[in-house]
Amino acid sequence: MNSINVILTVIMFTLFAVAGLLVKFPDKGDDLMVQLAKGQLFSEEGIYAGNVENIEGTLEQRIPDGGGWKNVAVGERIISGMEIRTLADSKAIIKFDDGSILKMTEVSQIIFENKLYQINIEVINGFVYNEVVFFASRKYNVKTGDYKMESTEGIFTINKDFQEDPEVLILEGRIDLFLLEEKKNEFAKDRKLFLRSDSIEELDFSKNELQSEEMIWSFDKREK
């Protein structure tokens, strides 16, 4: 009888240990509801949202089943599922909890979603600047059409007009590029990519070209 109790005690402690590891090391690809179901959300560690740092002009947002577009004010929290857009002659800066920064020029539209240890941005249209701080356990993903860019550190921009192919400029660091979830290649700084439906065109670009096209902007006129 005592031996049976010992065996049951060992099994119980083993189950508790495994459960503790699942909470400490959650599945990084799970969405928030799956994390909750697995008991992984005892803390907010690894969940990154953001705040609106600055606005010039008008920034608007809407959430699923939340009605129409509403004005956004500086300091407002960006939550998962939120769709965000700038109007004409408008700009906005969003700073995420991990320190990464996203900048939108006029007539730009994105959708923000977060998963555990992920920041996910979908660029619908416009020009979006991404400054990704180093965070080894976090992935910063930007999707446009069938393409996805994945980074843990670097600076890259995406320019997507309504009917045009996306254009990507890599200013610092590197990105991993995926097409329909299949990795195509890794691209480093000073590269320009044209993301067509059937091909990827890769070119060099110069800082003079970048400055002349005014592709980088900020409220403090940061030099690149």
C-alpha positions in Angstrom: 0.0 0.0 0.0 2.8 2.4 0.9 4.5 1.7 -2.4 1.3 2.6 -4.3 1.1 5.9 -2.4 4.7 6.6 -3.3 4.0 5.9 -6.9 1.0 8.2 -6.9 2.9 10.9 -5.2 5.7 10.8 -7.8 3.1 10.9 -10.6 1.4 13.9 -9.0 4.6 15.9 -8.6 5.6 15.0 -12.2 2.3 16.4 -13.5 2.7 19.6 -11.5 6.2 20.0 -12.9 5.1 19.5 -16.5 2.2 22.0 -16.0 4.7 24.5 -14.5 6.9 24.2 -17.6 4.0 24.8 -19.9 3.2 28.0 -18.2 6.8 29.1 -18.1 7.5 28.2 -21.6 4.3 28.7 -23.6 3.8 28.0 -27.3 5.0 31.2 -29.0 2.6 30.9 -31.9 -0.6 30.6 -30.0 -3.2 33.3 -30.2 -4.5 34.9 -27.0 -7.5 32.7 -26.5 -5.4 29.5 -26.9 -2.9 30.9 -24.4 -5.7 31.6 -22.0 -7.1 28.0 -22.4 -3.7 26.6 -21.7 -3.3 28.7 -18.6 -0.4 30.6 -20.1 -1.6 34.1 -19.2 -0.8 34.3 -15.5 1.3 37.3 -16.4 1.6 39.8 -19.3 5.2 38.8 -20.0 5.6 38.3 -23.7 2.4 40.1 -24.8 3.2 43.3 -26.6 0.7 46.0 -27.5 1.6 49.7 -28.0 0.7 53.4 -27.5 0.2 56.3 -29.9 3.3 58.5 -29.3 2.5 61.3 -31.7 0.1 62.4 -34.3 0.1 65.1 -37.0 -3.3 65.6 -38.6 -5.8 62.8 -38.1 -5.4 59.2 -37.0 -8.4 56.9 -36.9 -9.1 53.4 -35.6 -11.8 50.7 -35.6 -12.0 47.3 -34.0 -14.0 44.2 -35.2 -17.7 44.6 -34.4 -16.9 47.9 -32.9 -18.7 50.2 -35.3 -17.2 52.8 -37.6 -14.0 54.7 -37.6 -13.1 56.8 -34.6 -10.5 59.4 -33.9 -7.4 58.4 -32.0 -5.7 60.6 -29.5 -2.0 60.7 -28.4 -1.5 58.2 -25.6 -4.3 55.9 -26.7 -3.6 52.2 -26.3 -3.3 50.0 -29.4 -5.0 46.7 -28.9 -5.0 43.4 -30.8 -7.3 43.4 -33.8 -7.4 47.2 -34.1 -7.3 48.6 -37.6 -5.6 52.0 -37.9 -5.4 54.6 -40.6 -4.0 58.1 -41.3 -5.9 60.6 -43.3 -4.5 63.0 -45.9 -1.7 65.2 -44.6 -1.4 63.1 -41.5 1.3 61.1 -39.8 1.5 59.0 -36.7 4.0 57.2 -34.4 3.2 54.0 -32.5 5.6 52.7 -29.8 5.3 49.1 -28.8 5.9 47.7 -25.3 9.2 46.2 -26.4 10.5 49.6 -27.6 10.0 49.0 -31.3 8.6 51.9 -33.3 6.1 52.1 -36.2 5.6 55.2 -38.2 2.8 55.8 -40.7 2.7 58.5 -43.4 -0.4 60.0 -44.9 -3.2 57.7 -46.2 -1.7 54.6 -44.6 -3.7 51.8 -43.1 -2.6 48.8 -41.0 -4.1 46.1 -38.8 -2.3 45.2 -35.5 -2.5 41.8 -33.9 -0.4 40.3 -31.2 0.4 36.7 -30.2 2.7 35.5 -27.5 6.2 36.8 -28.2 5.0 38.3 -31.5 4.1 41.7 -32.9 2.1 41.3 -36.1 1.4 44.1 -38.5 -0.6 43.9 -41.8 0.0 46.7 -44.2 -3.2 47.4 -46.2 -1.8 50.4 -48.0 0.5 53.4 -47.6 4.1 53.8 -46.3 5.1 52.2 -43.0 8.4 52.6 -41.3 9.4 49.8 -38.8 12.2 50.2 -36.3 12.6 46.9 -34.5 14.7 46.8 -31.3 16.7 43.7 -30.6 14.6 41.1 -28.7 15.8 37.5 -29.3 12.6 35.8 -28.1 10.2 38.2 -29.9 9.4 38.2 -33.6 8.2 41.4 -35.4 6.2 40.4 -38.4 4.9 42.6 -41.2 2.5 41.1 -43.7 1.3 42.6 -47.0 -0.6 40.5 -49.5 0.9 37.0 -49.6 4.3 38.2 -48.3 5.5 38.3 -44.7 8.7 40.0 -43.4 10.0 38.7 -40.1 12.7 40.5 -38.0 14.1 40.4 -34.5 16.2 43.6 -35.0 16.6 46.2 -37.8 14.9 49.0 -39.7 12.8 48.5 -42.8 10.1 50.2 -44.6 7.1 49.1 -46.7 5.5 51.1 -49.4 2.2 49.7 -50.7 0.0 51.7 -53.0 -3.6 50.4 -53.6 -3.0 48.7 -57.0 0.8 48.5 -56.9 3.3 45.8 -55.9 4.8 46.4 -52.4 8.3 47.9 -52.2 10.6 47.1 -49.2 13.7 49.0 -48.2 16.0 47.5 -45.6 18.0 50.2 -43.8 19.5 48.3 -40.9 19.8 44.7 -39.7 18.0 42.0 -41.8 14.7 40.4 -42.5 13.5 36.9 -43.4 11.0 37.0 -46.3 8.2 34.5 -46.6 5.8 34.0 -49.5 2.6 32.0 -48.6 4.5 31.0 -45.3 7.4 29.5 -47.3 10.7 31.1 -46.6 12.2 32.6 -49.7 15.4 34.3 -48.5 17.2 36.4 -45.9 17.9 40.0 -46.9 20.3 42.5 -45.3 20.7 46.3 -45.2 20.9 48.5 -48.2 18.6 46.3 -50.3 15.4 47.3 -52.1 12.8 44.6 -52.8 9.9 44.6 -55.3 7.4 42.0 -54.1 5.6 40.8 -57.2 3.0 38.0 -57.2 5.3 35.7 -59.1 8.8 37.0 -58.4 11.0 39.1 -56.1 13.3 41.7 -57.6 16.3 42.7 -55.5 18.2 45.9 -56.1 20.8 48.1 -54.3 19.8 51.5 -53.2 21.8 54.5 -52.0 21.2 56.8 -49.0 21.1 59.7 -51.3 18.3 58.1 -53.2 16.5 57.5 -50.0 16.8 61.1 -48.8 15.8 62.5 -52.1 12.6 60.5 -52.1 11.9 61.5 -48.5 11.2 57.9 -47.6 12.3 58.4 -44.0 10.7 60.9 -41.7 10.2 61.6 -38.0 9.0 64.4 -35.8 12.6 65.2 -34.7 14.1 65.1 -38.2 16.3 62.1 -37.3 19.2 61.7 -39.7 19.8 58.4 -41.4 
